[in-house]
Amino acid sequence: MTTVTDVNARRTAVALRNLYVVRFGFALIWAVLLFLAGPSGPVSVALLVIYPLFDVAAAIVDLRSSEAARPTAALYVNLALSLLTAIGLAVAATSGAPSTLRVWGAWAITAGIVQLIVAVSRRRLGGQWAMILSGAISTIAGTAFILQAGTPAASLTSLAGYATAGGVFFLISALRLNGTAKST
């Protein structure tokens, strides 16, 4: 017998799986484009601003599509952080790589914490261990970006690796959620 809870959990798992697959694809394409665009210039600045704006769009889709296990407050915090980050990156990019790395690093830390909160609250859906790990790594990476900003080797190329790793975690979670979607 299928219950309302089972149906809602399945819908949420399917919605999150689809969102995570899109996030994986976006992260990979973005990383390649940033790598090809180089460390500075208008294309790089546009890409830097687009990434957190995409995160805003993904949070909106998440809010609208996941009916169960929806930590609304954390998703709204993520929306606000990502929107402020897009603005901050547009400004910081005019000052060079160190400023950009500091803004990105602060965002990676705070977004990582939010991702941890959301993933832990959704752990009963399955497939969230990758999101928990990703959130933890994001906080560490954010700290590394801020520390790197104070060195002569400050470079934006590490952001492409960060996005790629994050995308892989989204893909792993999507694959795990696929099993949840089929079994519920």
Residue frames relative to the residue before (quaternion, step in Angstrom):
aa qw qx qy qz dx dy dz
M 1.0000 0.0000 0.0000 0.0000 0.00 0.00 0.00
T 0.2919 -0.7567 0.5646 0.1530 3.55 -0.84 0.99
T 0.2228 -0.7789 0.5740 0.1187 3.54 -0.89 0.95
V 0.6706 -0.4706 0.3783 0.4310 3.54 -1.32 0.21
T 0.6234 0.5450 -0.3358 0.4489 3.58 1.03 -0.78
D 0.6464 0.5173 -0.3137 0.4650 3.59 0.98 -0.86
V 0.6558 0.5085 -0.3052 0.4671 3.58 0.95 -0.89
N 0.6686 0.4893 -0.3020 0.4716 3.60 0.91 -0.88
A 0.6438 0.5118 -0.3217 0.4691 3.60 0.97 -0.82
R 0.6459 0.5113 -0.3214 0.4670 3.59 0.99 -0.80
R 0.6519 0.5118 -0.3135 0.4635 3.59 0.91 -0.92
T 0.6586 0.5036 -0.3058 0.4681 3.56 0.94 -0.89
A 0.6537 0.5135 -0.3149 0.4581 3.59 0.91 -0.89
V 0.6571 0.4981 -0.3076 0.4748 3.60 0.96 -0.86
A 0.6660 0.5034 -0.3066 0.4572 3.60 0.88 -0.93
L 0.6804 0.4711 -0.2940 0.4781 3.58 0.90 -0.88
R 0.6101 0.5485 -0.3540 0.4490 3.59 0.98 -0.77
N 0.6844 0.4821 -0.2886 0.4645 3.58 0.83 -0.98
L 0.6452 0.5137 -0.3157 0.4692 3.58 0.97 -0.84
Y 0.6766 0.5014 -0.2973 0.4499 3.59 0.90 -0.89
V 0.6167 0.5252 -0.3499 0.4705 3.60 1.07 -0.64
V 0.6444 0.5020 -0.3163 0.4823 3.58 0.97 -0.83
R 0.6525 0.5120 -0.3179 0.4594 3.60 0.94 -0.84
F 0.6084 0.5425 -0.3431 0.4667 3.59 1.06 -0.71
G 0.6847 0.4894 -0.2839 0.4595 3.57 0.81 -1.02
F 0.6507 0.5139 -0.3157 0.4612 3.56 0.94 -0.88
A 0.6606 0.5198 -0.3152 0.4405 3.60 0.86 -0.94
L 0.6659 0.5002 -0.3105 0.4582 3.58 0.94 -0.83
I 0.6675 0.4889 -0.3009 0.4741 3.57 0.87 -0.94
W 0.6453 0.5282 -0.3153 0.4531 3.58 0.94 -0.89
A 0.6636 0.5119 -0.3088 0.4496 3.59 0.89 -0.93
V 0.6503 0.5042 -0.3158 0.4724 3.58 0.94 -0.86
L 0.6709 0.4977 -0.3037 0.4582 3.59 0.89 -0.90
L 0.6465 0.5030 -0.3283 0.4703 3.61 0.96 -0.78
F 0.6430 0.5199 -0.3186 0.4636 3.57 0.96 -0.83
L 0.6937 0.4695 -0.2705 0.4746 3.58 0.94 -0.88
A 0.6561 0.5307 -0.3128 0.4360 3.60 1.05 -0.74
G 0.4376 -0.6986 0.4642 0.3239 3.58 1.12 -0.53
P 0.7248 -0.5118 0.2885 0.3599 3.52 -1.33 0.24
S 0.8141 0.1042 -0.0605 0.5681 3.60 1.11 -0.39
G 0.4927 0.6397 -0.4968 0.3183 3.51 -1.30 0.23
P 0.6962 -0.5069 0.3153 0.3986 3.56 -1.25 0.35
V 0.6260 0.5293 -0.3520 0.4518 3.62 1.04 -0.67
S 0.6495 0.5120 -0.3128 0.4672 3.59 0.97 -0.85
V 0.6451 0.5114 -0.3221 0.4675 3.58 0.94 -0.86
A 0.6475 0.5121 -0.3212 0.4640 3.59 0.93 -0.88
L 0.6577 0.5058 -0.3117 0.4631 3.59 0.93 -0.85
L 0.6388 0.5351 -0.3251 0.4471 3.58 0.98 -0.83
V 0.6895 0.4602 -0.2753 0.4868 3.57 1.00 -0.79
I 0.6287 0.5599 -0.3323 0.4253 3.59 1.04 -0.76
Y 0.6187 0.5869 -0.3637 0.3750 3.60 0.92 -0.82
P 0.7262 0.3882 -0.2778 0.4947 3.66 0.69 -0.87
L 0.5942 0.5474 -0.3772 0.4528 3.62 1.12 -0.47
F 0.6090 0.5222 -0.3414 0.4897 3.56 1.11 -0.65
D 0.6176 0.5393 -0.3328 0.4658 3.57 1.08 -0.74
V 0.6034 0.5384 -0.3436 0.4775 3.59 1.09 -0.72
A 0.6732 0.4946 -0.2931 0.4651 3.58 0.85 -0.99
A 0.6535 0.5124 -0.3168 0.4582 3.59 0.96 -0.83
A 0.6417 0.5127 -0.3263 0.4678 3.61 1.01 -0.75
I 0.6274 0.5219 -0.3350 0.4709 3.59 1.05 -0.73
V 0.6429 0.5031 -0.3185 0.4818 3.59 0.94 -0.87
D 0.6340 0.5341 -0.3206 0.4583 3.57 0.97 -0.87
L 0.6635 0.5102 -0.3015 0.4567 3.58 0.87 -0.94
R 0.7289 0.4506 -0.2392 0.4566 3.57 0.94 -0.90
S 0.7854 0.3988 -0.1879 0.4344 3.58 0.99 -0.73
S 0.7079 0.4261 -0.2919 0.4818 3.60 1.00 -0.54
E 0.2477 -0.8221 0.5020 0.1037 3.52 -0.35 1.31
A 0.7579 0.2738 -0.1667 0.5682 3.58 1.06 -0.69
A 0.8205 0.2138 -0.1653 0.5037 3.56 -1.24 0.42
R 0.3760 0.7402 -0.4635 0.3097 3.55 0.94 0.89
P 0.1419 -0.8047 0.5722 0.0702 3.59 -0.14 1.21
T 0.2283 -0.8478 0.4651 0.1127 3.54 0.39 1.30
A 0.6636 0.5128 -0.3263 0.4362 3.60 0.79 -0.92
A 0.6738 0.4903 -0.3032 0.4623 3.59 0.87 -0.91
L 0.6497 0.5095 -0.3278 0.4591 3.60 1.00 -0.74
Y 0.6391 0.5028 -0.3268 0.4816 3.59 1.05 -0.67
V 0.6059 0.5284 -0.3491 0.4815 3.59 1.06 -0.68
N 0.6499 0.5147 -0.3130 0.4634 3.57 0.96 -0.86
L 0.6101 0.5509 -0.3401 0.4568 3.59 1.02 -0.79
A 0.6930 0.4786 -0.2742 0.4642 3.55 0.81 -1.04
L 0.6576 0.5135 -0.3146 0.4526 3.60 0.89 -0.90
S 0.6896 0.4846 -0.2869 0.4552 3.57 0.88 -0.92
L 0.6386 0.5135 -0.3281 0.4700 3.58 1.02 -0.73
L 0.6582 0.4890 -0.3033 0.4854 3.59 0.95 -0.85
T 0.6308 0.5348 -0.3319 0.4538 3.58 1.05 -0.73
A 0.6234 0.5347 -0.3473 0.4526 3.61 0.94 -0.80
I 0.6612 0.4845 -0.3006 0.4875 3.57 0.96 -0.87
G 0.6612 0.5203 -0.2981 0.4508 3.56 0.92 -0.92
L 0.6626 0.4978 -0.3076 0.4675 3.58 0.99 -0.79
A 0.6107 0.5457 -0.3527 0.4525 3.59 1.02 -0.72
V 0.6842 0.4584 -0.2736 0.4970 3.57 1.03 -0.82
A 0.6922 0.5029 -0.2827 0.4337 3.60 0.82 -1.02
A 0.6081 0.5862 -0.3549 0.4008 3.58 1.03 -0.73
T 0.6254 0.5365 -0.3422 0.4516 3.59 1.15 -0.50
S 0.6900 0.4691 -0.2716 0.4797 3.59 1.26 -0.36
G 0.6552 -0.5372 0.3099 0.4314 3.59 1.22 -0.07
A 0.7668 -0.4113 0.2722 0.4108 3.51 -1.41 0.12
P 0.6555 0.5205 -0.3597 0.4124 3.67 0.77 -0.80
S 0.6692 0.4846 -0.3053 0.4735 3.60 0.89 -0.87
T 0.6443 0.5242 -0.3138 0.4600 3.55 0.98 -0.84
L 0.6595 0.5029 -0.3069 0.4669 3.59 0.94 -0.85
R 0.6314 0.5280 -0.3400 0.4549 3.60 1.02 -0.69
V 0.6658 0.4805 -0.3057 0.4820 3.58 0.91 -0.88
W 0.6638 0.4950 -0.3085 0.4681 3.58 0.87 -0.94
G 0.6496 0.5323 -0.3121 0.4440 3.58 0.96 -0.85
A 0.6473 0.5030 -0.3168 0.4771 3.58 0.95 -0.85
W 0.6481 0.5072 -0.3119 0.4748 3.57 1.02 -0.79
A 0.6474 0.5234 -0.3264 0.4476 3.59 0.93 -0.89
I 0.6426 0.5168 -0.3231 0.4642 3.58 1.00 -0.77
T 0.7283 0.4331 -0.2558 0.4654 3.58 0.68 -1.06
A 0.6552 0.4940 -0.3176 0.4752 3.60 0.96 -0.80
G 0.6180 0.5451 -0.3400 0.4531 3.57 1.07 -0.68
I 0.6413 0.5124 -0.3165 0.4754 3.57 1.00 -0.83
V 0.6500 0.4997 -0.3124 0.4798 3.58 0.94 -0.87
Q 0.6438 0.5227 -0.3257 0.4541 3.59 0.93 -0.86
L 0.6143 0.5402 -0.3350 0.4676 3.59 1.04 -0.75
I 0.6646 0.5101 -0.2979 0.4575 3.58 0.87 -0.98
V 0.6765 0.4881 -0.2929 0.4673 3.57 0.87 -0.97
A 0.6886 0.4915 -0.2934 0.4452 3.59 0.82 -0.96
V 0.6423 0.5113 -0.3305 0.4656 3.59 0.95 -0.79
S 0.6717 0.4902 -0.3066 0.4632 3.59 0.96 -0.79
R 0.7215 0.4124 -0.2385 0.5025 3.61 1.21 -0.46
R 0.3573 0.7913 -0.4608 0.1840 3.59 1.21 -0.02
R 0.6053 0.5696 -0.3660 0.4187 3.62 1.08 -0.54
L 0.5809 0.5755 -0.3761 0.4359 3.61 1.22 -0.33
G 0.4299 -0.6684 0.4828 0.3678 3.55 1.16 -0.60
G 0.7782 0.3673 -0.2556 0.4407 3.53 -1.27 0.33
Q 0.5640 0.6432 -0.3737 0.3585 3.58 1.22 0.06
W 0.4734 0.6700 -0.4626 0.3361 3.60 1.17 -0.20
A 0.6295 0.5286 -0.3388 0.4578 3.61 1.05 -0.69
M 0.6568 0.4910 -0.3087 0.4818 3.59 1.06 -0.72
I 0.6099 0.5332 -0.3453 0.4737 3.58 1.09 -0.68
L 0.6684 0.4911 -0.2876 0.4790 3.56 0.91 -0.94
S 0.6446 0.5285 -0.3099 0.4573 3.57 0.99 -0.85
G 0.6469 0.5146 -0.3164 0.4654 3.58 0.97 -0.83
A 0.6562 0.5023 -0.3083 0.4712 3.57 0.97 -0.85
I 0.6671 0.4902 -0.3014 0.4732 3.58 0.92 -0.89
S 0.6119 0.5612 -0.3458 0.4370 3.58 1.04 -0.73
T 0.6553 0.4998 -0.3209 0.4667 3.59 0.96 -0.78
I 0.6470 0.4997 -0.3128 0.4835 3.58 1.04 -0.77
A 0.6582 0.5088 -0.3059 0.4630 3.59 0.93 -0.91
G 0.6270 0.5422 -0.3361 0.4472 3.58 0.99 -0.79
T 0.6361 0.5094 -0.3165 0.4856 3.55 1.01 -0.81
A 0.6472 0.5178 -0.3145 0.4627 3.59 0.98 -0.84
F 0.6332 0.5239 -0.3393 0.4577 3.62 1.00 -0.74
I 0.6548 0.5048 -0.3117 0.4682 3.57 0.94 -0.88
L 0.6625 0.4902 -0.3051 0.4772 3.60 0.96 -0.83
Q 0.6411 0.5267 -0.3178 0.4588 3.59 1.01 -0.82
A 0.5920 0.5976 -0.3615 0.4022 3.59 1.08 -0.69
G 0.7002 0.4672 -0.2674 0.4690 3.59 1.13 -0.56
T 0.6292 0.5271 -0.3375 0.4607 3.59 1.25 0.13
P 0.6067 -0.5549 0.4138 0.3909 3.57 -1.22 0.35
A 0.6623 0.5159 -0.2995 0.4533 3.60 1.21 -0.43
A 0.2791 0.7831 -0.5149 0.2090 3.60 1.21 0.29
S 0.1454 0.7885 -0.5753 0.1616 3.55 -0.65 1.17
L 0.4535 -0.7034 0.4875 0.2488 3.53 -1.12 0.71
T 0.4702 0.6987 -0.4429 0.3076 3.60 1.21 -0.17
S 0.5943 0.5728 -0.3734 0.4234 3.61 1.10 -0.54
L 0.5648 0.6011 -0.3905 0.4089 3.61 1.17 -0.43
A 0.6062 0.5484 -0.3564 0.4525 3.59 1.10 -0.62
G 0.6531 0.5023 -0.3065 0.4767 3.58 1.00 -0.78
Y 0.6197 0.5454 -0.3226 0.4631 3.55 1.06 -0.82
A 0.6756 0.4869 -0.2890 0.4722 3.58 0.89 -0.94
T 0.6407 0.5270 -0.3228 0.4557 3.58 0.98 -0.82
A 0.6594 0.4991 -0.3068 0.4711 3.58 0.89 -0.93
G 0.6468 0.5157 -0.3160 0.4646 3.58 0.95 -0.86
G 0.6393 0.5327 -0.3128 0.4578 3.55 1.01 -0.82
V 0.6379 0.5217 -0.3231 0.4653 3.57 1.00 -0.81
F 0.6426 0.5076 -0.3261 0.4722 3.60 0.99 -0.78
F 0.6252 0.5165 -0.3424 0.4745 3.61 1.03 -0.69
L 0.6489 0.5132 -0.3212 0.4608 3.59 0.97 -0.80
I 0.6387 0.5169 -0.3274 0.4666 3.60 0.92 -0.86
S 0.6691 0.4910 -0.3022 0.4690 3.57 0.88 -0.89
A 0.6266 0.5347 -0.3328 0.4591 3.59 1.01 -0.79
L 0.6596 0.5022 -0.3100 0.4655 3.57 0.94 -0.85
R 0.6544 0.4964 -0.3061 0.4814 3.59 1.00 -0.79
L 0.6554 0.5032 -0.3108 0.4697 3.59 1.00 -0.78
N 0.5510 0.5996 -0.3921 0.4279 3.58 1.16 -0.53
G 0.6486 0.5070 -0.3071 0.4776 3.56 1.00 -0.80
T 0.6392 0.5163 -0.3156 0.4746 3.56 1.02 -0.81
A 0.6526 0.5287 -0.3112 0.4447 3.57 0.94 -0.89
K 0.7042 0.4606 -0.2644 0.4712 3.57 1.01 -0.77
S 0.7241 0.4646 -0.2546 0.4416 3.58 1.04 -0.72
T 0.6267 0.5585 -0.3548 0.4117 3.62 1.13 -0.42
